[in-house]
């Protein structure tokens, strides 16, 4: 858990005021994030470790957060 996730250079996190939701914009794709996913991605600043990110979220979410980060990393949206 020493990985310090950050958005890849090709990804951007943006808020869509029309839809009132957060979007992850990646090449050739726009991913609509739910509130929890947006909160997790928003914490991926390259400074926080996975453990730091988990500590800032509701208790008991560790397994889900780690799984989500691994999935997003596998997509190439996090480095």
C-alpha positions as CSV (number, residue, x, y, z in Angstrom):
1,X,0.0,0.0,0.0
2,X,2.9,2.4,-0.7
3,X,1.6,3.2,-4.1
4,X,0.7,6.9,-4.4
5,X,-2.0,6.9,-7.1
6,X,-2.4,9.9,-9.4
7,X,-4.4,10.5,-12.5
8,X,-2.6,9.5,-15.7
9,X,-1.5,12.4,-17.9
10,X,-4.2,11.4,-20.3
11,X,-7.0,11.6,-17.7
12,X,-8.9,14.5,-16.3
13,X,-11.5,14.7,-13.5
14,X,-14.2,17.3,-14.3
15,X,-17.5,18.3,-12.8
16,X,-20.5,18.5,-15.2
17,X,-22.8,21.1,-13.8
18,X,-25.6,20.2,-16.2
19,X,-25.7,16.5,-15.0
20,X,-24.6,17.5,-11.5
21,X,-22.0,14.7,-11.6
22,X,-18.3,14.2,-11.8
23,X,-16.7,12.8,-15.0
24,X,-13.4,11.1,-15.6
25,X,-12.4,12.1,-19.1
26,X,-9.9,9.8,-20.8
27,X,-9.0,9.4,-24.4
28,X,-12.0,8.4,-26.5
29,X,-14.1,7.9,-23.4
30,X,-16.0,9.8,-20.7
31,X,-16.7,7.9,-17.5
32,X,-19.6,9.1,-15.3
33,X,-18.5,8.6,-11.7
34,X,-20.8,8.0,-8.8
35,X,-20.3,10.1,-5.6
36,X,-18.0,7.5,-4.0
37,X,-15.9,6.9,-7.0
38,X,-15.4,10.7,-7.5
39,X,-14.4,11.0,-3.9
40,X,-11.7,8.3,-4.3
41,X,-10.4,9.6,-7.6
42,X,-10.3,13.1,-6.2
43,X,-8.0,11.9,-3.5
44,X,-5.5,10.5,-6.0
45,X,-3.1,13.4,-6.1
46,X,0.2,11.5,-6.2
47,X,0.9,12.5,-2.6
48,X,-1.4,10.2,-0.6
49,X,-0.7,6.5,-0.4
50,X,-3.6,4.0,-0.8
51,X,-3.6,3.8,3.1
52,X,-4.0,7.6,3.3
53,X,-6.9,7.5,0.9
54,X,-8.6,4.7,2.7
55,X,-8.2,6.6,6.0
56,X,-10.1,9.6,4.6
57,X,-13.1,7.5,3.6
58,X,-15.8,5.8,5.7
59,X,-14.6,3.0,7.9
60,X,-14.9,-0.5,6.5
61,X,-14.4,0.6,2.9
62,X,-10.8,-0.6,2.5
63,X,-11.4,-3.7,0.4
64,X,-13.8,-1.8,-2.0
65,X,-11.4,1.2,-2.3
66,X,-8.4,-1.0,-3.1
67,X,-10.4,-3.1,-5.6
68,X,-11.6,0.1,-7.3
69,X,-8.1,1.6,-7.4
70,X,-6.7,-1.6,-8.9
71,X,-9.5,-1.6,-11.6
72,X,-8.9,2.0,-12.5
73,X,-5.2,1.5,-12.6
74,X,-5.6,-1.5,-14.9
75,X,-7.6,0.7,-17.3
76,X,-4.6,3.0,-17.4
77,X,-6.4,6.0,-15.8
78,X,-4.2,6.1,-12.8
79,X,-0.4,5.8,-12.5
